[in-house]
Amino acid sequence: MNTDNNQLYILFNGAGVVAALFLLSLSLWLAPVDLSTKGYWGMGIVLLMASLVNLVKYRMDQRIQQDIVRQIEQAKNEKILKDYVATN
Protein backbone atom coordinates (compact mmCIF):
# COMPACT_ATOMS: atom_id res chain seq x y z
CA MET A 1 0.00 0.00 0.00
CA ASN A 2 2.84 2.39 0.81
CA THR A 3 4.47 1.82 -2.59
CA ASP A 4 1.19 2.72 -4.30
CA ASN A 5 1.13 6.02 -2.40
CA ASN A 6 4.77 6.67 -3.25
CA GLN A 7 4.11 5.98 -6.94
CA LEU A 8 1.21 8.41 -6.85
CA TYR A 9 3.39 11.13 -5.29
CA ILE A 10 6.16 10.45 -7.80
CA LEU A 11 3.68 10.67 -10.69
CA PHE A 12 2.20 13.90 -9.31
CA ASN A 13 5.63 15.47 -8.81
CA GLY A 14 6.74 14.32 -12.26
CA ALA A 15 3.66 15.91 -13.82
CA GLY A 16 4.40 19.11 -11.90
CA VAL A 17 7.98 19.18 -13.18
CA VAL A 18 6.85 18.58 -16.77
CA ALA A 19 4.22 21.34 -16.50
CA ALA A 20 6.73 23.75 -14.96
CA LEU A 21 9.30 23.02 -17.66
CA PHE A 22 6.69 23.47 -20.38
CA LEU A 23 5.52 26.80 -19.00
CA LEU A 24 9.07 27.97 -18.40
CA SER A 25 10.05 27.01 -21.95
CA LEU A 26 6.99 28.80 -23.32
CA SER A 27 7.77 31.97 -21.39
CA LEU A 28 11.41 31.77 -22.50
CA TRP A 29 10.32 31.36 -26.12
CA LEU A 30 7.94 34.33 -25.91
CA ALA A 31 10.36 36.62 -24.00
CA PRO A 32 11.07 39.81 -25.95
CA VAL A 33 14.87 39.41 -25.87
CA ASP A 34 17.45 38.30 -28.41
CA LEU A 35 18.36 34.65 -28.96
CA SER A 36 21.68 34.77 -27.10
CA THR A 37 19.96 35.99 -23.93
CA LYS A 38 17.41 33.20 -24.24
CA GLY A 39 20.28 30.74 -24.60
CA TYR A 40 21.94 31.97 -21.41
CA TRP A 41 18.65 31.78 -19.54
CA GLY A 42 18.07 28.27 -20.88
CA MET A 43 21.54 27.14 -19.80
CA GLY A 44 20.92 28.60 -16.36
CA ILE A 45 17.65 26.68 -16.06
CA VAL A 46 19.26 23.39 -17.12
CA LEU A 47 22.19 23.85 -14.72
CA LEU A 48 19.83 24.75 -11.88
CA MET A 49 17.78 21.61 -12.49
CA ALA A 50 20.94 19.46 -12.54
CA SER A 51 22.12 21.04 -9.30
CA LEU A 52 18.77 20.42 -7.62
CA VAL A 53 18.73 16.77 -8.70
CA ASN A 54 22.25 16.28 -7.36
CA LEU A 55 21.37 18.03 -4.09
CA VAL A 56 18.37 15.79 -3.52
CA LYS A 57 20.37 12.67 -4.43
CA TYR A 58 23.25 13.47 -2.08
CA ARG A 59 20.89 14.42 0.76
CA MET A 60 19.04 11.13 0.31
CA ASP A 61 22.33 9.18 0.24
CA GLN A 62 23.43 10.95 3.42
CA ARG A 63 20.15 10.10 5.16
CA ILE A 64 20.41 6.45 4.11
CA GLN A 65 23.98 6.31 5.38
CA GLN A 66 22.93 7.79 8.74
CA ASP A 67 20.13 5.23 9.01
CA ILE A 68 22.56 2.38 8.36
CA VAL A 69 24.97 3.67 11.00
CA ARG A 70 22.09 4.05 13.47
CA GLN A 71 20.92 0.49 12.79
CA ILE A 72 24.44 -0.89 13.27
CA GLU A 73 24.82 0.98 16.56
CA GLN A 74 21.42 -0.23 17.73
CA ALA A 75 22.28 -3.84 16.87
CA LYS A 76 25.62 -3.51 18.67
CA ASN A 77 23.91 -2.11 21.78
CA GLU A 78 21.34 -4.91 21.75
CA LYS A 79 24.10 -7.51 21.51
CA ILE A 80 25.97 -5.91 24.42
CA LEU A 81 22.79 -5.91 26.51
CA LYS A 82 22.00 -9.52 25.56
CA ASP A 83 25.52 -10.62 26.52
CA TYR A 84 25.29 -8.70 29.80
CA VAL A 85 21.93 -10.23 30.70
CA ALA A 86 23.17 -13.71 29.77
CA THR A 87 26.21 -13.43 32.07
CA ASN A 88 24.22 -12.14 35.06
Backbone bond lengths (Angstrom), bond angles and torsions (degrees), N, CA, C in turn:
res aa  C-N    CA-C-N  psi(-1)  N-CA   C-N-CA  omega(-1)  CA-C   N-CA-C  phi
1 M - - - 1.458 - - 1.529 110.46 -
2 N 1.330 117.16 -39.36 1.453 120.25 -179.43 1.518 111.25 -65.73
3 T 1.337 118.04 -36.46 1.463 120.05 179.61 1.524 110.84 -67.53
4 D 1.334 117.24 -32.67 1.465 119.51 176.43 1.528 110.28 -63.96
5 N 1.344 116.02 -43.32 1.464 119.59 178.13 1.518 110.98 -64.31
6 N 1.336 117.22 -40.91 1.457 120.00 178.59 1.518 110.69 -63.43
7 Q 1.324 118.03 -41.96 1.460 120.90 179.01 1.521 110.83 -62.88
8 L 1.317 116.82 -37.22 1.457 120.63 178.26 1.527 110.80 -65.35
9 Y 1.343 116.88 -43.29 1.465 120.31 177.81 1.527 111.12 -65.14
10 I 1.318 116.59 -40.67 1.463 120.51 178.72 1.526 110.08 -63.33
11 L 1.321 117.29 -43.70 1.464 121.19 178.33 1.530 110.87 -62.73
12 F 1.326 116.71 -43.96 1.468 121.20 -179.98 1.532 110.57 -63.23
13 N 1.337 116.56 -45.23 1.464 119.69 179.42 1.521 111.07 -66.80
14 G 1.329 117.12 -38.63 1.463 120.05 176.82 1.526 111.71 -61.98
15 A 1.322 116.17 -42.17 1.471 120.13 177.68 1.529 110.43 -64.15
16 G 1.323 116.77 -38.13 1.463 120.45 177.31 1.517 112.09 -64.30
17 V 1.323 116.90 -40.82 1.469 121.00 178.66 1.526 110.00 -65.77
18 V 1.324 116.94 -44.04 1.470 120.18 179.28 1.525 110.23 -62.55
19 A 1.322 117.71 -43.71 1.471 120.90 179.34 1.528 110.50 -63.80
20 A 1.335 116.60 -43.16 1.464 119.54 179.89 1.523 111.15 -63.98
21 L 1.329 117.01 -42.23 1.464 119.94 178.66 1.524 111.38 -64.96
22 F 1.324 116.46 -40.08 1.465 119.53 177.94 1.528 110.87 -62.15
23 L 1.318 116.40 -48.34 1.463 119.47 -178.70 1.522 111.77 -66.89
24 L 1.316 116.73 -37.08 1.463 120.19 177.19 1.522 110.71 -66.22
25 S 1.327 116.85 -42.11 1.465 120.41 177.37 1.521 111.09 -63.66
26 L 1.320 116.47 -41.12 1.470 120.43 178.43 1.522 111.03 -62.67
27 S 1.321 117.22 -44.91 1.462 119.38 -179.86 1.520 110.98 -67.80
28 L 1.342 117.26 -34.03 1.458 120.31 176.57 1.528 110.53 -66.77
29 W 1.315 116.45 -41.05 1.468 121.43 178.92 1.532 111.19 -63.51
30 L 1.326 116.51 -39.77 1.469 120.77 -176.24 1.522 113.69 -88.56
31 A 1.338 118.50 -1.91 1.466 121.16 -179.26 1.534 109.93 -65.10
32 P 1.327 116.50 135.93 1.476 119.59 -177.37 1.533 112.16 -82.76
33 V 1.341 116.45 58.07 1.465 121.49 177.15 1.521 108.22 -130.47
34 D 1.348 115.12 167.76 1.464 117.98 -178.40 1.530 110.99 -73.68
35 L 1.328 115.68 168.76 1.456 122.45 -172.56 1.533 112.38 -64.23
36 S 1.325 117.58 -36.56 1.461 119.43 -178.77 1.533 110.91 -65.11
37 T 1.309 117.58 -38.33 1.466 120.76 176.99 1.520 110.49 -65.18
38 K 1.320 116.43 -41.20 1.469 119.81 176.91 1.528 110.38 -61.91
39 G 1.320 116.75 -38.37 1.459 120.78 178.42 1.520 111.97 -63.40
40 Y 1.333 117.11 -43.57 1.460 120.08 177.64 1.524 111.16 -64.30
41 W 1.313 116.88 -41.81 1.471 119.81 177.43 1.523 110.52 -62.60
42 G 1.334 116.13 -42.84 1.467 120.08 178.99 1.518 111.86 -62.39
43 M 1.342 117.48 -43.07 1.462 120.21 177.26 1.526 111.00 -62.49
44 G 1.310 116.47 -39.73 1.467 120.06 177.79 1.518 111.98 -61.85
45 I 1.325 116.34 -40.91 1.468 120.78 179.28 1.523 110.54 -65.12
46 V 1.324 117.36 -44.84 1.465 121.28 -179.75 1.531 110.46 -63.56
47 L 1.326 117.53 -44.67 1.461 120.55 179.41 1.527 111.76 -66.01
48 L 1.318 117.52 -36.47 1.461 120.38 176.65 1.515 111.04 -64.68
49 M 1.328 117.11 -42.26 1.469 120.12 177.85 1.522 110.81 -62.85
50 A 1.327 117.52 -43.46 1.465 120.75 179.12 1.521 110.69 -62.37
51 S 1.311 117.16 -41.32 1.462 120.86 179.13 1.531 111.15 -64.41
52 L 1.320 117.03 -40.69 1.460 120.18 179.43 1.520 111.69 -66.27
53 V 1.330 117.15 -40.15 1.466 120.40 177.78 1.524 110.04 -62.83
54 N 1.333 116.74 -45.03 1.462 120.10 178.58 1.514 111.66 -63.60
55 L 1.316 117.87 -40.43 1.463 121.35 179.10 1.519 110.85 -60.72
56 V 1.314 116.61 -47.11 1.465 120.43 179.78 1.524 110.44 -63.64
57 K 1.329 117.56 -42.06 1.461 121.08 -179.70 1.521 110.96 -62.35
58 Y 1.328 117.81 -48.34 1.457 120.44 -177.97 1.522 111.92 -67.77
59 R 1.325 117.47 -35.62 1.471 119.69 175.86 1.515 110.79 -65.24
60 M 1.326 117.43 -40.11 1.456 121.17 178.62 1.531 110.23 -66.77
61 D 1.329 117.54 -42.70 1.465 120.96 177.05 1.527 111.13 -60.55
62 Q 1.338 116.46 -41.02 1.455 120.57 179.07 1.527 110.86 -64.25
63 R 1.307 117.10 -41.87 1.467 121.05 179.19 1.532 110.90 -64.88
64 I 1.326 116.88 -41.54 1.466 120.48 178.35 1.522 109.98 -63.54
65 Q 1.328 116.58 -42.39 1.460 120.42 179.05 1.531 110.74 -62.57
66 Q 1.317 117.96 -42.17 1.466 120.97 178.04 1.521 111.14 -64.18
67 D 1.320 117.40 -37.84 1.466 120.39 177.32 1.523 111.38 -64.48
68 I 1.328 116.87 -40.57 1.465 120.28 179.49 1.519 110.24 -64.65
69 V 1.341 116.94 -43.94 1.464 120.45 178.83 1.525 110.08 -62.68
70 R 1.319 117.28 -41.22 1.467 120.91 178.97 1.523 110.91 -63.60
71 Q 1.327 117.64 -41.26 1.461 120.81 179.06 1.529 111.33 -65.84
72 I 1.324 117.14 -39.46 1.467 120.52 178.28 1.523 110.07 -64.56
73 E 1.323 116.72 -44.56 1.464 120.04 178.87 1.519 111.24 -63.49
74 Q 1.315 117.35 -39.78 1.462 120.96 178.73 1.525 110.70 -65.04
75 A 1.325 117.46 -42.47 1.461 120.43 178.41 1.523 110.58 -65.06
76 K 1.317 117.73 -39.84 1.465 121.62 178.09 1.533 110.47 -62.78
77 N 1.328 116.59 -44.35 1.470 120.33 178.92 1.524 111.44 -64.06
78 E 1.324 117.38 -39.33 1.461 120.05 178.36 1.524 111.07 -65.07
79 K 1.329 116.38 -39.31 1.472 119.92 178.39 1.526 110.47 -65.54
80 I 1.322 117.59 -42.05 1.465 121.05 178.05 1.519 110.25 -61.49
81 L 1.335 117.03 -43.76 1.468 120.15 178.91 1.527 111.27 -65.52
82 K 1.326 116.75 -41.18 1.469 120.41 179.32 1.522 110.62 -62.73
83 D 1.339 116.85 -43.05 1.463 120.45 178.85 1.526 110.63 -65.66
84 Y 1.322 117.38 -37.22 1.465 121.55 -179.87 1.518 110.10 -66.99
85 V 1.320 117.01 -44.17 1.460 121.35 -179.33 1.541 109.62 -66.94
86 A 1.312 117.43 -37.53 1.453 121.02 -179.14 1.524 111.83 -67.42
87 T 1.330 117.70 -33.02 1.475 120.07 -179.71 1.515 112.33 -81.18
88 N 1.315 119.22 -20.67 1.469 120.96 -177.57 1.480 112.36 -105.14
